[in-house]
Amino acid sequence: MTLLPSWRLRLPLCSLFILFGSVAAVLELLTVKVPAYAIRGGSAKLYCSYKLDDDASLYSLKWYKDDHQFYQYIPGNIISKNTFFLPGVDVNMGRSSRGSVVLENLGFHSSGTYRCEVIAEAPVFLTKLGEGNLTVIDPPDSAPVLEGAQAAYHVGEQVSLNCTSLSSRPAATLAWYVNDQLVTESHRLRKYGALQEGGGLQTAVLGLSFTTSPQHFQRGVMRLKCVARIATVYFQSQETSVAEAEARPPHTIAEGRRHFLLGETPRHTTRLEIL
């Protein structure tokens, strides 16, 4: 057996170190952008940007939803862009490229985790991954509805209202405001569970109950507002103004009295008097 000089044994190890020491600089994943929310029936654009060294090239860029591949871009193929069937994922190939993918006709099944995978060309085949979560919502078709408000209230009178946000997914988050002040006291709020509607939609209801005080009426008017929110993509409010009722009118009292006239048989008469 012939022994190799020690300097020749060290040479491959040194070369190997140089090779793998440069791997980290071959490919850099800059950003992966997946919108957190999107509207049902609308579209969403997914971004995946990367940086390659001057002497490196891209082998492939692929997109996955919940670990299932639905899109790939391989510049070395005759047909560089390709898509794969996946329920809830409808790719607009004309608007998609190596840097972005456009999804259309979004439905509830489109919600999930989307991952971008970038692979550098041989001999390294370095792989970088990035992901984000997308939730598809179906907002209400209208502003919340207020029920139970009177045109005017006396000081000390009970106010009892309901705010309803109809048919959405998920159910809207509701909040009450009195004269632009958020109501946070739990004893003033009546919370109801979401009402289940057809197609997986939900209706949200939040009640408000309190006794009026002079401070509630600003120049004789009190403003009541309900705000409905879903994440950062839906915001609607409904407001009503009610007046302070005038002082209560005097009571009408029925009073009975006995009157006796000289020489007449006593008789009982009744009359109404305003006190």
Secondary structure by P-SEA (a helix, b strand, c coil): cccccccccaaaaaaaaaaaaaccccccccccccccccccccbbbbbbbbcccccccccbbbbbccccccbbbbccccccbbbbbbccccccccccccccccccccccccccbbbbbbbbcccccbbbbbcbbbbbbbccccccccccccccccccbbbbbbbbbccccccbbbbbbcccccccccccbbbbccccccccbbbbbbbbbbbbccccccccbbbbbbbbbcccccccbbbbbbbbcccccbbbbbbbbbbbcccccbbbbbbbbcc
